[in-house]
Structures are given as structure tokens and as C-alpha cells.
Amino acid sequence: MRTLLKVEMDTEKANDAIKNGTLQKTVEAAMEALHPEAAYFTAQNGCRTAFIFFDMTDSSNMPKFSEPFFLELGAKVSYTPVMDRDDLRKGLSALGR
């Protein structure tokens, strides 16, 4: 299932990770594990935030994907199922209208 992983990083922990060079390693390791369709990085709610779109093939992988962000960046993590345009079209056509 196409999933949005939102990672909102604790500012102080992310600052430390930038200073000691681990932020990029943490993000690269996540990209390697997730094989994202797309990943975007911005600031939201005053925090460094990543929006990562990937295929969640097994929900038992959530700890593997989440824990590095929790442990290394003190992040708030959320998962949201999402659709692309084709998925929306398919879902709407199934309504039988």
C-alpha cells in the first residue's frame, strides 16, 4: 500500500545530528530501507520535516522504519495511507455511479 511516512524531527536532536554528521547517514539509511517513490524535506511546525512516500508491503516493518528516527532524532513519526491519481480514479469508479 502506498504510504506517507511523515517524520517531524526534534530541533535540538537534529541540530546535534547535523553537527556530528549523523543526520545525513540516518536519512540515507532510511532511504535505503524504504526505497521511496518520492521524498521531500521542509520545515513544518518549526521543525525539520520529511515526507516520504513508499510502498508499505508489510506493517510489521514499521518498527524497523520508525526506530532510527525516534532514537537518533527524537522525531514524531506518522504513517498515512495515500492514493495517487490512478488509485483515486479506480476507487471512485468502484462506487458505481
Contacts in CASP RR format, 6 or more apart in sequence:
PFRMAT RR
TARGET T0000
AUTHOR 0000-0000-0000
METHOD contacts of the structure
MODEL  1
MRTLLKVEMDTEKANDAIKNGTLQKTVEAAMEALHPEAAYFTAQNGCRTA
FIFFDMTDSSNMPKFSEPFFLELGAKVSYTPVMDRDDLRKGLSALGR
1 55 0 8 1.000
1 56 0 8 1.000
1 81 0 8 1.000
2 37 0 8 1.000
2 53 0 8 1.000
2 54 0 8 1.000
2 55 0 8 1.000
2 56 0 8 1.000
2 81 0 8 1.000
2 82 0 8 1.000
2 83 0 8 1.000
2 84 0 8 1.000
2 87 0 8 1.000
3 53 0 8 1.000
3 54 0 8 1.000
3 55 0 8 1.000
3 56 0 8 1.000
3 79 0 8 1.000
3 80 0 8 1.000
3 81 0 8 1.000
3 82 0 8 1.000
4 51 0 8 1.000
4 52 0 8 1.000
4 53 0 8 1.000
4 79 0 8 1.000
4 80 0 8 1.000
4 81 0 8 1.000
4 82 0 8 1.000
5 34 0 8 1.000
5 50 0 8 1.000
5 51 0 8 1.000
5 52 0 8 1.000
5 53 0 8 1.000
5 54 0 8 1.000
5 65 0 8 1.000
5 77 0 8 1.000
5 78 0 8 1.000
5 79 0 8 1.000
6 49 0 8 1.000
6 50 0 8 1.000
6 51 0 8 1.000
6 52 0 8 1.000
6 76 0 8 1.000
6 77 0 8 1.000
6 78 0 8 1.000
6 79 0 8 1.000
6 80 0 8 1.000
7 49 0 8 1.000
7 50 0 8 1.000
7 52 0 8 1.000
7 69 0 8 1.000
7 73 0 8 1.000
7 75 0 8 1.000
7 76 0 8 1.000
7 77 0 8 1.000
8 44 0 8 1.000
8 45 0 8 1.000
8 47 0 8 1.000
8 48 0 8 1.000
8 49 0 8 1.000
8 75 0 8 1.000
8 76 0 8 1.000
8 77 0 8 1.000
9 47 0 8 1.000
9 48 0 8 1.000
9 49 0 8 1.000
9 50 0 8 1.000
9 69 0 8 1.000
9 73 0 8 1.000
9 74 0 8 1.000
9 75 0 8 1.000
10 47 0 8 1.000
10 73 0 8 1.000
10 74 0 8 1.000
10 75 0 8 1.000
11 46 0 8 1.000
11 47 0 8 1.000
11 48 0 8 1.000
13 72 0 8 1.000
13 73 0 8 1.000
13 74 0 8 1.000
13 75 0 8 1.000
14 23 0 8 1.000
14 47 0 8 1.000
14 48 0 8 1.000
14 73 0 8 1.000
17 23 0 8 1.000
17 26 0 8 1.000
17 72 0 8 1.000
17 73 0 8 1.000
22 72 0 8 1.000
23 73 0 8 1.000
26 68 0 8 1.000
26 69 0 8 1.000
26 72 0 8 1.000
26 73 0 8 1.000
27 50 0 8 1.000
29 68 0 8 1.000
30 52 0 8 1.000
30 65 0 8 1.000
30 68 0 8 1.000
30 69 0 8 1.000
31 39 0 8 1.000
31 52 0 8 1.000
33 64 0 8 1.000
33 65 0 8 1.000
34 52 0 8 1.000
34 54 0 8 1.000
34 65 0 8 1.000
35 54 0 8 1.000
35 55 0 8 1.000
36 52 0 8 1.000
36 53 0 8 1.000
36 54 0 8 1.000
37 53 0 8 1.000
37 54 0 8 1.000
37 55 0 8 1.000
38 52 0 8 1.000
38 53 0 8 1.000
39 50 0 8 1.000
39 51 0 8 1.000
39 52 0 8 1.000
39 53 0 8 1.000
40 50 0 8 1.000
40 51 0 8 1.000
40 52 0 8 1.000
41 48 0 8 1.000
41 49 0 8 1.000
41 50 0 8 1.000
41 51 0 8 1.000
42 49 0 8 1.000
42 51 0 8 1.000
43 49 0 8 1.000
53 82 0 8 1.000
56 62 0 8 1.000
56 79 0 8 1.000
56 81 0 8 1.000
62 79 0 8 1.000
66 77 0 8 1.000
69 75 0 8 1.000
69 77 0 8 1.000
70 77 0 8 1.000
83 91 0 8 1.000
END
